[in-house]
Amino acid sequence: MNYIASLKHEILSGLNETSKYLLSHHEYQEYYKCLELKFSGKKHYICSRCLGIYTAIISNFLYYSSISEKHLPYATIALLPMAALVDWSVTAFGIHRSNNLFRIISGLLLGIAYFNGLILLFQNQTDHVILAIGAFYASISLLLLYLKKMLMTIPNY
């Protein structure tokens, strides 16, 4: 019985510690990138950009499943994520501190692109244009993350 009580305590401790990451992947010092919600007398934080992404995915799912079977043009799908990438880059490199409204809007655009890209991939699993768009953004993101890491090692950055 002691083992079960210990296991229960360990699981509850783990859930209590990780529950703050259910709605936001940010650490305390980056909570300015989140919306603060008060629920049951406790503060909860939800990532602004993720809120936009999930809202767009759910909205697009409801729209496409009930009204239309068309998707956005490739050029639109390719351009929509640019706002989120630029916003993240500007903030990450300390050029300018963005705001939550722009993060939500760029998240909405990103979510629309995600959804439409997935629709095209499900319709045609060898859609080279969508795969190329994804590879482009993945490559640029990896390059920017690498540059950010390199700059962080420079003193007084």
C-alpha positions in Angstrom: 0.0 0.0 0.0 2.9 2.4 0.7 4.1 1.9 -2.8 0.8 3.0 -4.3 0.6 6.0 -2.0 4.1 6.9 -3.0 3.3 6.5 -6.7 0.2 8.5 -6.4 2.1 11.3 -4.7 4.8 11.2 -7.4 2.2 11.4 -10.2 0.3 14.2 -8.6 3.6 16.1 -8.0 4.6 15.7 -11.6 1.2 16.8 -12.9 1.3 19.8 -10.6 4.7 20.8 -11.9 4.0 20.2 -15.6 0.4 21.6 -15.6 1.7 25.1 -16.2 2.9 23.9 -19.6 -0.4 22.6 -20.8 -1.5 25.9 -22.2 1.9 27.6 -22.5 5.4 26.3 -23.3 7.0 29.5 -22.0 9.0 29.9 -18.8 8.1 32.5 -16.2 10.4 35.2 -17.7 8.5 34.9 -21.0 5.0 35.1 -19.7 4.7 38.5 -21.4 4.2 36.4 -24.5 1.1 34.9 -23.0 -2.5 35.8 -22.0 -3.2 35.6 -18.3 -6.3 33.8 -17.3 -7.6 33.5 -13.8 -9.5 30.3 -13.0 -10.3 28.9 -9.6 -8.3 31.6 -7.9 -5.1 30.5 -9.8 -3.3 32.2 -12.7 -3.0 30.3 -15.9 -1.1 31.4 -19.0 -1.8 30.6 -22.6 0.7 31.3 -25.3 -0.7 34.0 -27.6 0.7 32.6 -30.9 -0.5 29.1 -30.0 -3.9 30.4 -29.2 -4.1 31.9 -32.7 -2.8 28.7 -34.3 -5.3 26.4 -32.5 -8.2 28.9 -33.1 -7.4 29.0 -36.8 -7.1 25.2 -37.1 -10.4 24.6 -35.3 -12.1 27.4 -37.3 -10.8 26.1 -40.6 -11.8 22.5 -39.8 -15.4 23.7 -39.0 -15.5 25.8 -42.2 -14.0 23.3 -44.6 -16.0 20.4 -43.2 -19.3 22.2 -43.5 -19.1 24.6 -46.4 -16.2 24.1 -48.7 -13.7 21.6 -50.0 -11.4 24.0 -51.6 -8.1 25.1 -50.2 -6.1 28.3 -50.4 -3.6 28.8 -53.3 -0.1 27.7 -52.8 1.3 31.2 -52.8 -1.0 32.2 -50.0 -0.1 29.1 -48.0 3.6 29.9 -48.5 3.2 33.6 -47.4 0.9 33.2 -44.4 3.6 31.8 -42.0 6.0 34.6 -42.8 4.4 37.0 -40.3 5.0 34.5 -37.4 8.6 33.9 -38.6 9.4 37.6 -38.8 7.7 38.3 -35.5 9.6 35.5 -33.7 12.9 36.6 -35.3 12.5 40.3 -34.4 11.7 39.3 -30.8 14.3 36.5 -30.5 17.1 38.7 -31.8 16.1 41.6 -29.5 15.3 44.0 -32.4 11.9 44.8 -31.1 9.5 43.4 -28.5 6.3 42.3 -30.1 2.9 42.3 -28.5 0.3 39.7 -27.9 -2.2 41.0 -30.4 0.3 40.6 -33.2 1.3 37.2 -31.9 -2.3 36.1 -32.0 -2.8 37.4 -35.5 0.4 35.8 -36.8 -0.7 32.6 -35.0 -4.0 32.8 -36.8 -2.2 33.1 -40.2 0.1 30.3 -39.3 -2.8 28.1 -38.3 -4.6 28.8 -41.6 -1.4 27.8 -43.5 -0.9 24.7 -41.4 -4.5 23.5 -41.9 -4.5 24.2 -45.7 -1.1 22.6 -46.1 -2.3 19.5 -44.3 -5.4 19.3 -46.4 -3.3 19.3 -49.5 -1.0 16.7 -48.1 -3.9 14.4 -47.2 -5.4 14.9 -50.6 -2.1 14.3 -52.4 0.5 12.7 -50.2 3.3 13.5 -52.7 2.5 17.2 -53.0 6.0 18.5 -53.7 5.0 22.1 -53.5 3.7 21.8 -49.9 6.7 19.7 -48.9 9.0 22.3 -50.4 7.2 25.1 -48.5 7.5 23.1 -45.3 11.2 22.4 -46.0 11.8 26.1 -46.7 10.3 27.2 -43.3 12.0 24.4 -41.4 15.4 25.3 -42.9 15.0 29.0 -42.2 13.8 28.3 -38.7 16.8 26.0 -38.0 19.2 28.6 -39.4 17.7 31.3 -37.2 17.8 29.1 -34.1 21.4 28.3 -34.9 22.3 32.0 -35.3 20.5 32.9 -32.1 22.4 30.2 -30.2 25.7 31.4 -31.7 24.9 35.0 -30.8 24.1 34.0 -27.3 27.6 32.8 -26.8 29.1 36.2 -27.8 29.8 38.3 -24.6 27.5 41.3 -24.1 24.9 40.2 -26.7 
